[in-house]
Amino acid sequence: MFAYIVRRLGMMLVILFGASFMSYNLEAYSSDPLAELQQSTAPNKQYLIDRLTRELMLDVPPPLRFFIWLKGIVSGLWGQFDLGMTRDQHSVAEYIGAAIPTTFRLVIGSTVLAIVLGITIGMVTAIRQYSRFDYSMTFVSFLMFSLPIFWVAVLLKEYFAIQFNDFLVDPHVTPPFLLFFSLLSALIWAGIIGGDRRRFFTVFGAVAIGTAILIEVLSLTSWFISPGLGIVVVAVFAGGISVAITHLSVGLDDKKSLYASLITAGIVVALYYPLQWVMSADASLLTVIGIFALILAIGAAVGYLISKIDRRAIMRTAMITGFLSMVPVVIDRFMQEFNAYYASDAINGRPIPTMGQANQLLSPEQQANFWINSLDGFTHVFLPTVALTLISFAGYVRFSRGSLLEVLNMDYIRTARAKGLTERTVIVRHALRNAMLPLTTILVNDFAGVIGGAIITESIFGWKGMGSLFNQAIGSYDLNLFMGVFIMTAFLTVFANLVSDLLYGVMDPRIRIRK
């Protein structure tokens, strides 16, 4: 294994050297930083040209100039890492260091959501092949895959920001919207639940009526500007989560696991009011992390005490249930601050922004309030996250569906079914793990691509991340800035391929890395 990793690292260095050499020279030969000055009529034109030539070393051939730039990279081995200076004489490393956190805020959420939603929906469509849900999701995934990101972003800004902010001025749901949303919700849930035609239309009608009543009640109570869940709704969510997680993890026949999940969910509900005191305005991210860690510990303890047999599975089920049951509690805490956030002068009644990364007009007290400050960050990241998720999750739906269908047709799956195992056991414990193998490379490379940013999305929503930095480098013929962004993304890409190869051996014991 060690020899294999060393060989792969050596190959990575060769690939990085070749790719960076080609990129540097292609960018250097295709751009002319002196073009604008050469067309200038300024009296000191020649002086400006000579100074820029000296600063950018344009009198040195690009192949030789590349090795001068490479010296700063190699110097990192003895602690003198240097990516050079930008055209405005700022450190490239500082620019990249400031852009990476912004890119993570923008892209990491959409990547995780796209992976979770895409793989989940893809697996369900494979299990229910040729059902109404399968046809619907196939249509939606192909539609999302074909839409350009700039068009989706503009639509989101129009309807989810501008129109929604206008709606909050008088939050009364109109009959056309009520009818449309009720029918859409009914169609989605009827397709998910499935069944014969009678069951489909029964679910469709029940969900349509229930959704219409719920929206009308929320409209009459002004819930949209003073939202909240409350302990009752949190309890309903926690109970549903405990049943769902137990069913997916070990099956509802395992009563010990079900009891452990229900007890953990009950503890979360019982802690609802004490947690409101803990999650005060003076709370921090560390406070929230500590609460989740406490709930995980409680879930593990409950699972440990419930049974002496198969404790690992029971503890895992209880811990996942506790973690997910805490999510609506935290969401409810954010909702409690929405009215104050909405009514503040900095927001001016328009809480969903279309540009920027944060609202700089928030008062010092509001910025010191963890919940309001985080809510402001969420509203700014909401639209770009939705845009990126809609575009990228479609690929995961198609890949995961095809992968699971291929596995379900294998001989060992038919053998497992012939042995009398339940369909849940066949899918969860036998098929999913092997179905995830082809997705490993895609997943790891997508996480590596996060650092590259999203050029179009960042431009549309006014974010200053790696994507906009890359666009700036190309537009201003800034070779050092261009190479700084390139070498970061290239390194992560080749490193991701190494990680994916190692993960194959972890996920499938039959795969071994030869020495």
ChimeraX attribute file (.defattr): number of C-alpha atoms within 10 A of each C-alpha:
attribute: neighborCount
match mode: 1-to-1
recipient: residues
	/A:1	11
	/A:2	10
	/A:3	11
	/A:4	13
	/A:5	15
	/A:6	11
	/A:7	11
	/A:8	16
	/A:9	15
	/A:10	12
	/A:11	13
	/A:12	19
	/A:13	13
	/A:14	12
	/A:15	15
	/A:16	17
	/A:17	14
	/A:18	12
	/A:19	14
	/A:20	18
	/A:21	17
	/A:22	14
	/A:23	17
	/A:24	21
	/A:25	18
	/A:26	12
	/A:27	17
	/A:28	20
	/A:29	10
	/A:30	8
	/A:31	16
	/A:32	12
	/A:33	18
	/A:34	16
	/A:35	10
	/A:36	9
	/A:37	14
	/A:38	13
	/A:39	9
	/A:40	12
	/A:41	8
	/A:42	11
	/A:43	8
	/A:44	9
	/A:45	13
	/A:46	13
	/A:47	11
	/A:48	15
	/A:49	17
	/A:50	13
	/A:51	11
	/A:52	16
	/A:53	15
	/A:54	12
	/A:55	12
	/A:56	17
	/A:57	13
	/A:58	16
	/A:59	10
	/A:60	13
	/A:61	12
	/A:62	18
	/A:63	13
	/A:64	11
	/A:65	17
	/A:66	20
	/A:67	13
	/A:68	14
	/A:69	17
	/A:70	17
	/A:71	14
	/A:72	15
	/A:73	17
	/A:74	14
	/A:75	12
	/A:76	12
	/A:77	9
	/A:78	7
	/A:79	8
	/A:80	12
	/A:81	14
	/A:82	18
	/A:83	23
	/A:84	21
	/A:85	20
	/A:86	21
	/A:87	19
	/A:88	7
	/A:89	9
	/A:90	12
	/A:91	17
	/A:92	21
	/A:93	18
	/A:94	11
	/A:95	18
	/A:96	19
	/A:97	13
	/A:98	14
	/A:99	21
	/A:100	19
	/A:101	14
	/A:102	19
	/A:103	22
	/A:104	18
	/A:105	16
	/A:106	27
	/A:107	26
	/A:108	19
	/A:109	19
	/A:110	25
	/A:111	22
	/A:112	16
	/A:113	19
	/A:114	24
	/A:115	23
	/A:116	15
	/A:117	18
	/A:118	25
	/A:119	23
	/A:120	15
	/A:121	25
	/A:122	29
	/A:123	25
	/A:124	19
	/A:125	27
	/A:126	21
	/A:127	17
	/A:128	15
	/A:129	14
	/A:130	12
	/A:131	16
	/A:132	19
	/A:133	22
	/A:134	21
	/A:135	15
	/A:136	16
	/A:137	22
	/A:138	20
	/A:139	13
	/A:140	15
	/A:141	23
	/A:142	15
	/A:143	13
	/A:144	19
	/A:145	16
	/A:146	11
	/A:147	12
	/A:148	10
	/A:149	20
	/A:150	14
	/A:151	11
	/A:152	19
	/A:153	21
	/A:154	16
	/A:155	14
	/A:156	18
	/A:157	22
	/A:158	14
	/A:159	12
	/A:160	16
	/A:161	20
	/A:162	17
	/A:163	13
	/A:164	16
	/A:165	18
	/A:166	13
	/A:167	14
	/A:168	16
	/A:169	11
	/A:170	12
	/A:171	18
	/A:172	16
	/A:173	15
	/A:174	10
	/A:175	11
	/A:176	9
	/A:177	11
	/A:178	17
	/A:179	15
	/A:180	13
	/A:181	16
	/A:182	22
	/A:183	18
	/A:184	16
	/A:185	17
	/A:186	25
	/A:187	20
	/A:188	17
	/A:189	16
	/A:190	23
	/A:191	21
	/A:192	20
	/A:193	13
	/A:194	17
	/A:195	14
	/A:196	7
	/A:197	9
	/A:198	9
	/A:199	13
	/A:200	19
	/A:201	17
	/A:202	13
	/A:203	20
	/A:204	23
	/A:205	17
	/A:206	12
	/A:207	21
	/A:208	24
	/A:209	15
	/A:210	15
	/A:211	20
	/A:212	21
	/A:213	14
	/A:214	12
	/A:215	18
	/A:216	17
	/A:217	12
	/A:218	18
	/A:219	17
	/A:220	12
	/A:221	14
	/A:222	15
	/A:223	15
	/A:224	19
	/A:225	21
	/A:226	15
	/A:227	17
	/A:228	18
	/A:229	16
	/A:230	15
	/A:231	17
	/A:232	10
	/A:233	15
	/A:234	22
	/A:235	21
	/A:236	13
	/A:237	19
	/A:238	29
	/A:239	20
	/A:240	15
	/A:241	21
	/A:242	27
	/A:243	20
	/A:244	16
	/A:245	21
	/A:246	28
	/A:247	17
	/A:248	14
	/A:249	20
	/A:250	19
	/A:251	17
	/A:252	16
	/A:253	10
	/A:254	13
	/A:255	13
	/A:256	18
	/A:257	31
	/A:258	24
	/A:259	20
	/A:260	29
	/A:261	32
	/A:262	22
	/A:263	22
	/A:264	31
	/A:265	32
	/A:266	18
	/A:267	18
	/A:268	24
	/A:269	23
	/A:270	13
	/A:271	15
	/A:272	18
	/A:273	14
	/A:274	9
	/A:275	16
	/A:276	13
	/A:277	10
	/A:278	13
	/A:279	18
	/A:280	14
	/A:281	15
	/A:282	11
	/A:283	15
	/A:284	16
	/A:285	11
	/A:286	9
	/A:287	14
	/A:288	14
	/A:289	11
	/A:290	12
	/A:291	18
	/A:292	20
	/A:293	15
	/A:294	14
	/A:295	26
	/A:296	23
	/A:297	17
	/A:298	20
	/A:299	29
	/A:300	23
	/A:301	16
	/A:302	22
	/A:303	29
	/A:304	20
	/A:305	13
	/A:306	16
	/A:307	15
	/A:308	10
	/A:309	10
	/A:310	12
	/A:311	17
	/A:312	14
	/A:313	16
	/A:314	30
	/A:315	26
	/A:316	21
	/A:317	26
	/A:318	33
	/A:319	27
	/A:320	21
	/A:321	30
	/A:322	32
	/A:323	22
	/A:324	19
	/A:325	28
	/A:326	23
	/A:327	15
	/A:328	18
	/A:329	27
	/A:330	18
	/A:331	13
	/A:332	20
	/A:333	19
	/A:334	17
	/A:335	21
	/A:336	17
	/A:337	18
	/A:338	22
	/A:339	16
	/A:340	14
	/A:341	24
	/A:342	19
	/A:343	14
	/A:344	17
	/A:345	11
	/A:346	16
	/A:347	17
	/A:348	10
	/A:349	17
	/A:350	19
	/A:351	23
	/A:352	22
	/A:353	22
	/A:354	23
	/A:355	18
	/A:356	16
	/A:357	20
	/A:358	17
	/A:359	17
	/A:360	9
	/A:361	12
	/A:362	18
	/A:363	13
	/A:364	8
	/A:365	11
	/A:366	18
	/A:367	16
	/A:368	15
	/A:369	18
	/A:370	19
	/A:371	26
	/A:372	23
	/A:373	17
	/A:374	16
	/A:375	18
	/A:376	24
	/A:377	16
	/A:378	16
	/A:379	18
	/A:380	23
	/A:381	25
	/A:382	19
	/A:383	24
	/A:384	28
	/A:385	22
	/A:386	17
	/A:387	21
	/A:388	22
	/A:389	22
	/A:390	24
	/A:391	21
	/A:392	21
	/A:393	25
	/A:394	27
	/A:395	21
	/A:396	24
	/A:397	28
	/A:398	21
	/A:399	19
	/A:400	26
	/A:401	25
	/A:402	16
	/A:403	21
	/A:404	24
	/A:405	18
	/A:406	14
	/A:407	19
	/A:408	20
	/A:409	11
	/A:410	11
	/A:411	9
	/A:412	14
	/A:413	16
	/A:414	12
	/A:415	12
	/A:416	16
	/A:417	13
	/A:418	10
	/A:419	9
	/A:420	9
	/A:421	12
	/A:422	12
	/A:423	12
	/A:424	15
	/A:425	16
	/A:426	19
	/A:427	21
	/A:428	13
	/A:429	13
	/A:430	16
	/A:431	22
	/A:432	17
	/A:433	14
	/A:434	17
	/A:435	22
	/A:436	19
	/A:437	17
	/A:438	15
	/A:439	16
	/A:440	18
	/A:441	18
	/A:442	18
	/A:443	18
	/A:444	20
	/A:445	18
	/A:446	18
	/A:447	17
	/A:448	20
	/A:449	19
	/A:450	22
	/A:451	25
	/A:452	25
	/A:453	26
	/A:454	22
	/A:455	18
	/A:456	15
	/A:457	23
	/A:458	24
	/A:459	16
	/A:460	17
	/A:461	20
	/A:462	14
	/A:463	25
	/A:464	21
	/A:465	28
	/A:466	29
	/A:467	24
	/A:468	22
	/A:469	23
	/A:470	22
	/A:471	17
	/A:472	15
	/A:473	20
	/A:474	15
	/A:475	11
	/A:476	15
	/A:477	20
	/A:478	21
	/A:479	23
	/A:480	21
	/A:481	26
	/A:482	23
	/A:483	24
	/A:484	23
	/A:485	24
	/A:486	18
	/A:487	18
	/A:488	14
	/A:489	19
	/A:490	21
	/A:491	15
	/A:492	19
	/A:493	22
	/A:494	19
	/A:495	17
	/A:496	21
	/A:497	19
	/A:498	17
	/A:499	16
	/A:500	20
	/A:501	15
	/A:502	17
	/A:503	16
	/A:504	19
	/A:505	14
	/A:506	12
	/A:507	14
	/A:508	12
	/A:509	8
	/A:510	9
	/A:511	13
	/A:512	12
	/A:513	14
	/A:514	8
	/A:515	8
